[in-house]
């Protein structure tokens, strides 16, 4: 379980960087942003595929894996948006995340 979460977290760091880092450099030509994003995304895939496989074999179902990934994605993205993109964090975002965590609770409730 921890290995899956660690791999998903690392994967999401690469994914978030691939998808959003170029927003800091809007002067780049689009082809350069796309090429750099694809190169970074390769590392994301190299971590995401084993994370999902290990998690699935380890007892998570596909729906649970997706929900775990989405929560990790939101945490990683929030840190990235605040630290790298210098975006403000509003209380409405926190409320939205709490509601998503409620969805996670119901996903894993037996």
VOLUMKE-531749 format. One line per field, with one value per residue (C-alpha): residue number from 1; x, y, z. Coordinates in Angstrom, 3 decimals, m for minus. Example, Ala and Ser with C-alpha at 12.3 -4.5 7.8 and 13.67 -1.06 7.14 Angstrom:
seq	(1,2)
x	(12.300,13.670)
y	(m4.500,m1.060)
z	(7.800,7.140)
***
This chain:
seq	(1,2,3,4,5,6,7,8,9,10,11,12,13,14,15,16,17,18,19,20,21,22,23,24,25,26,27,28,29,30,31,32,33,34,35,36,37,38,39,40,41,42,43,44,45,46,47,48,49,50,51,52,53,54,55,56,57,58,59,60,61,62,63,64,65,66,67,68,69,70,71,72,73,74,75,76,77,78,79,80,81,82,83,84,85,86,87,88,89,90,91,92,93,94,95,96,97,98,99,100,101,102,103,104,105,106,107,108,109,110)
x	(0.000,2.736,4.748,1.721,1.105,4.788,4.934,1.669,2.962,6.244,4.341,2.056,4.997,6.177,2.642,1.943,5.270,4.626,1.155,1.663,5.332,5.215,2.608,5.475,7.057,4.281,6.920,8.115,6.951,4.162,6.259,8.909,6.326,4.824,8.194,9.354,6.012,6.230,9.770,8.707,5.556,7.680,8.959,5.404,4.335,7.365,6.093,2.312,2.092,3.981,2.089,m1.240,m0.100,1.375,m1.724,m4.098,m2.232,m1.942,m5.680,m6.965,m9.597,m9.399,m11.922,m9.951,m6.687,m8.231,m9.637,m6.269,m4.568,m7.014,m6.490,m2.708,m3.013,m4.902,m2.356,0.620,m1.054,m1.925,1.669,2.906,0.413,1.298,5.080,5.880,3.071,2.552,m1.215,m3.250,m5.014,m8.628,m10.821,m13.265,m10.520,m10.109,m13.860,m13.824,m10.970,m12.822,m15.800,m13.515,m12.065,m15.635,m15.911,m12.764,m14.282,m17.366,m15.233,m13.397,m16.321,m17.322)
y	(0.000,2.497,1.589,2.306,5.662,6.629,5.759,7.580,10.646,10.664,10.096,13.029,15.335,14.586,14.802,18.156,19.503,18.230,19.739,23.061,24.127,25.744,28.219,30.060,30.549,31.721,33.211,29.767,28.579,26.036,23.284,23.706,23.475,20.345,18.658,19.389,18.216,14.931,14.298,14.886,12.793,9.790,9.639,9.974,6.922,4.951,5.434,5.428,2.079,0.138,2.021,0.922,m2.612,m3.016,m1.481,m3.640,m6.848,m5.690,m5.469,m2.130,m2.207,0.133,2.585,2.839,3.364,6.177,7.870,7.635,9.108,12.013,12.944,12.780,14.834,17.582,17.736,17.769,20.306,22.588,22.648,23.221,26.007,27.827,27.377,27.373,29.318,31.639,31.149,32.143,29.372,30.234,28.672,27.510,25.198,23.695,23.089,21.434,19.159,18.197,17.156,15.054,13.421,12.565,10.813,8.841,7.826,6.442,4.740,2.694,2.172,m1.444)
z	(0.000,0.927,m2.167,m4.349,m2.675,m2.886,m6.598,m7.283,m5.468,m7.399,m10.630,m9.883,m9.273,m12.818,m14.224,m12.614,m13.803,m17.332,m17.485,m15.745,m15.576,m19.010,m17.691,m15.994,m19.410,m21.688,m23.995,m25.035,m28.438,m28.109,m29.727,m27.033,m24.238,m25.806,m26.321,m22.784,m21.372,m23.285,m22.049,m18.446,m18.896,m19.878,m16.299,m15.018,m17.002,m15.804,m12.245,m12.761,m14.532,m11.820,m9.094,m10.513,m11.140,m7.644,m6.089,m8.110,m7.310,m3.693,m3.176,m4.449,m7.151,m10.145,m8.691,m5.453,m7.319,m9.346,m6.248,m4.443,m7.504,m7.683,m4.036,m4.460,m7.642,m5.816,m2.996,m5.375,m7.643,m4.719,m3.506,m7.068,m7.781,m4.566,m4.643,m8.367,m10.026,m7.018,m7.148,m4.068,m2.153,m1.276,1.383,m1.299,m2.590,0.867,1.123,m2.298,m1.218,1.967,m0.141,m2.327,0.785,1.775,m1.600,m0.747,2.574,0.846,m1.821,0.823,3.225,3.393)
***
